[in-house]
Amino acid sequence: MWNPEENDNIEDAAISARSLNELLDLMYISFKKMNHLQAERLLGLALNISSDISVWIDEEEKRRENNTIEIYRRRIAIAALERMKHKTGSNCVIVNMPDGDIHKIDFDEKSMLKLLMRFERQACSEYGISESTSFIRSTYMNSLDINGHTEYLTETGKLIVDELLGEAITWAKEKYFSGGIN
């Protein structure tokens, strides 16, 4: 029998699903001829196969959703850095500090990914874990578009990235004011 913990192959799951279908057909055809114990065993076997497949399908859907989020997170980070480079000529933001001092904050892919993960944590706290996954996935998918061979941020993507950069700037100013950034 197929075990979803030991085998994540979709073909094996399909074979198990076909086996379940055949088993259910057999049950339907011969149910009247079976005694109570035979019918109970056959039904138990069908339920075991069915629950194994259901668990695997649920886990596979979650894995694919999370994989999509990871892929889009990275693509958004790269597009945000390209946008920043196009607008300013570099991947940095100049911050005017409260005392008139000027500081530069450099961003790279790793820091953009961390900012986007912050956005995801905020979504989780607002929507809960189950609803936030689909929200983040659809938001990320709506945040990018392709122009020829280049991905760029849509208005949704720009709003998210600009808000996250604004939070980073505010944090830097607060740190500077409290003596944490020199």
C-alpha positions as CSV (number, residue, x, y, z in Angstrom):
1,M,0.0,0.0,0.0
2,W,1.2,3.5,-0.8
3,N,2.5,5.5,2.2
4,P,2.6,9.3,1.8
5,E,5.4,9.7,4.4
6,E,7.7,7.4,2.5
7,N,6.8,8.2,-1.0
8,D,5.9,11.6,-2.5
9,N,5.6,10.4,-6.1
10,I,2.4,11.6,-7.7
11,E,2.2,8.4,-10.0
12,D,2.1,6.2,-6.9
13,A,-0.7,8.3,-5.5
14,A,-2.6,8.0,-8.7
15,I,-2.1,4.2,-8.6
16,S,-3.5,4.2,-5.1
17,A,-6.4,6.3,-6.2
18,R,-7.2,3.9,-9.0
19,S,-6.9,1.0,-6.6
20,L,-9.3,2.8,-4.3
21,N,-11.7,3.3,-7.2
22,E,-11.5,-0.4,-8.1
23,L,-12.0,-1.4,-4.5
24,L,-15.1,0.8,-4.3
25,D,-16.4,-0.7,-7.5
26,L,-15.9,-4.2,-6.1
27,M,-17.6,-3.2,-2.9
28,Y,-20.6,-1.9,-4.8
29,I,-20.9,-5.0,-7.0
30,S,-20.4,-7.6,-4.4
31,F,-21.7,-5.8,-1.3
32,K,-24.9,-7.9,-1.2
33,K,-22.9,-11.2,-1.4
34,M,-20.6,-10.3,1.6
35,N,-21.2,-11.0,5.2
36,H,-21.0,-8.3,7.8
37,L,-17.3,-8.9,8.7
38,Q,-16.1,-9.0,5.0
39,A,-17.9,-5.8,4.2
40,E,-16.5,-4.1,7.3
41,R,-12.9,-5.2,6.4
42,L,-13.3,-4.0,2.9
43,L,-14.7,-0.7,4.0
44,G,-11.9,-0.2,6.5
45,L,-9.3,-0.9,3.7
46,A,-11.0,1.7,1.5
47,L,-11.1,4.3,4.2
48,N,-7.4,3.7,5.0
49,I,-6.4,4.2,1.4
50,S,-8.7,7.2,1.1
51,S,-7.3,8.9,4.2
52,D,-3.7,8.3,3.1
53,I,-4.4,9.9,-0.3
54,S,-6.2,12.9,1.3
55,V,-3.3,13.6,3.7
56,W,-0.8,13.5,0.9
57,I,-2.9,15.8,-1.3
58,D,-3.3,18.3,1.5
59,E,0.5,18.2,2.3
60,E,1.3,18.5,-1.4
61,E,-1.0,21.6,-1.8
62,K,0.6,23.3,1.2
63,R,4.1,22.5,-0.1
64,R,3.3,23.9,-3.6
65,E,1.7,27.1,-2.1
66,N,4.8,27.7,0.1
67,N,7.1,27.0,-2.8
68,T,5.2,29.6,-4.9
69,I,5.5,32.1,-2.1
70,E,9.3,31.5,-1.8
71,I,9.7,31.8,-5.6
72,Y,7.7,35.0,-5.8
73,R,9.3,36.5,-2.7
74,R,12.7,36.2,-4.4
75,R,11.4,37.5,-7.7
76,I,9.9,40.5,-6.0
77,A,13.1,41.2,-4.1
78,I,15.1,41.2,-7.3
79,A,12.5,43.4,-9.1
80,A,12.5,45.8,-6.2
81,L,16.3,46.1,-6.3
82,E,16.2,46.7,-10.1
83,R,13.6,49.4,-9.6
84,M,15.7,51.0,-6.9
85,K,18.8,50.8,-9.1
86,H,16.9,52.3,-12.0
87,K,15.5,55.2,-9.9
88,T,18.6,56.1,-7.8
89,G,21.5,54.4,-9.7
90,S,22.3,52.2,-6.7
91,N,20.7,49.8,-4.2
92,C,20.7,52.3,-1.3
93,V,18.4,54.8,0.2
94,I,19.6,58.2,1.6
95,V,18.1,59.0,4.9
96,N,18.0,62.5,6.4
97,M,18.3,62.0,10.2
98,P,16.5,64.2,12.7
99,D,19.7,66.2,13.6
100,G,20.4,67.0,9.9
101,D,22.9,64.2,9.4
102,I,22.7,62.1,6.3
103,H,23.0,58.3,6.3
104,K,22.9,55.7,3.6
105,I,21.1,52.4,3.9
106,D,22.3,49.7,1.5
107,F,19.9,47.0,0.4
108,D,20.7,43.7,-1.1
109,E,18.7,40.6,-2.0
110,K,19.0,39.2,1.5
111,S,17.7,42.4,3.2
112,M,14.8,42.7,0.7
113,L,13.9,39.1,1.4
114,K,13.9,39.8,5.1
115,L,11.6,42.8,4.6
116,L,9.2,40.7,2.6
117,M,9.2,38.0,5.3
118,R,8.3,40.8,7.7
119,F,5.3,41.6,5.5
120,E,4.4,37.9,5.6
121,R,4.5,37.8,9.4
122,Q,2.3,40.9,9.5
123,A,-0.2,39.2,7.2
124,C,-0.1,36.1,9.4
125,S,-0.8,38.1,12.5
126,E,-3.7,39.9,10.8
127,Y,-5.3,37.1,8.9
128,G,-4.2,34.0,10.8
129,I,-1.9,31.3,9.3
130,S,-4.5,29.5,7.2
131,E,-5.9,32.6,5.4
132,S,-2.6,34.4,5.2
133,T,-1.0,31.8,3.0
134,S,-3.6,32.3,0.2
135,F,-3.5,36.1,0.8
136,I,0.3,36.3,0.5
137,R,0.3,34.0,-2.5
138,S,-2.2,36.0,-4.5
139,T,-0.7,39.4,-3.4
140,Y,2.7,38.3,-4.5
141,M,1.4,37.0,-7.8
142,N,-0.3,40.4,-8.3
143,S,2.9,42.2,-7.4
144,L,4.9,41.3,-10.5
145,D,4.4,41.6,-14.3
146,I,6.7,40.8,-17.2
147,N,7.7,43.3,-19.9
148,G,9.5,41.4,-22.6
149,H,12.0,39.3,-20.6
150,T,12.2,41.6,-17.5
151,E,10.0,41.3,-14.4
152,Y,8.9,44.5,-12.9
153,L,6.8,45.5,-9.9
154,T,3.1,46.3,-10.5
155,E,1.4,49.1,-8.5
156,T,0.6,46.5,-5.8
157,G,4.3,45.5,-5.6
158,K,5.5,49.1,-5.5
159,L,3.1,49.8,-2.6
160,I,4.3,46.9,-0.7
161,V,8.0,47.5,-1.3
162,D,7.7,51.3,-0.7
163,E,5.9,50.6,2.6
164,L,8.5,48.2,3.7
165,L,11.3,50.6,2.8
166,G,9.5,53.3,4.7
167,E,9.4,51.1,7.8
168,A,13.1,50.4,7.4
169,I,13.8,54.2,7.2
170,T,11.6,54.9,10.2
171,W,13.4,52.2,12.1
172,A,16.8,53.6,11.2
173,K,15.8,57.1,12.3
174,E,14.5,55.8,15.6
175,K,17.7,53.8,16.1
176,Y,19.8,56.8,15.2
177,F,17.9,59.1,17.6
178,S,18.4,56.6,20.5
179,G,22.1,56.4,19.7
180,G,22.1,52.9,18.0
181,I,23.3,54.0,14.5
182,N,26.4,56.1,14.0
